[in-house]
């Protein structure tokens, strides 16, 4: 558990601390997948651009229109380059799906904490001090618990 969550005052019970830890974990997973998706997107774009430049310089320019296809399929390295570009594109799509799922899980858990805040901080003094928890989550983890909207 994160040290800042452990150090919350006695007005926040253990179950609430665990919920806060879960939302922090989901946020970290979402951010990691977001970074991974961006890296795969750039890698796909770079490899595809290099492949198109290679095709243009070594196949389109020196050969006639009818001999381009035969020149392309004559070299196995062309197939590997094409497979790498397509493979990176598929990997990027896979990471995007995981990213969307992680974002949905994070947002659902965050909204659940917001909706259950009256139950989590039932007593009057707990309710009055919940803003400290919300501020800590916003400051340390960039997780907004004040509003449901992003």
Secondary structure by P-SEA (a helix, b strand, c coil): cccccccccccccaaaaaaaaaaaaaaaaaaaaaaaaaaaaaaaaaaaaaaaaaaaacccccccccaaaaaaaccaaaaaaaaaaaaaaaaaaaaaaaaaaaaaaaaaaaaaaaaacccccccaaaaaaaaaaaaaaaaacccccccccc
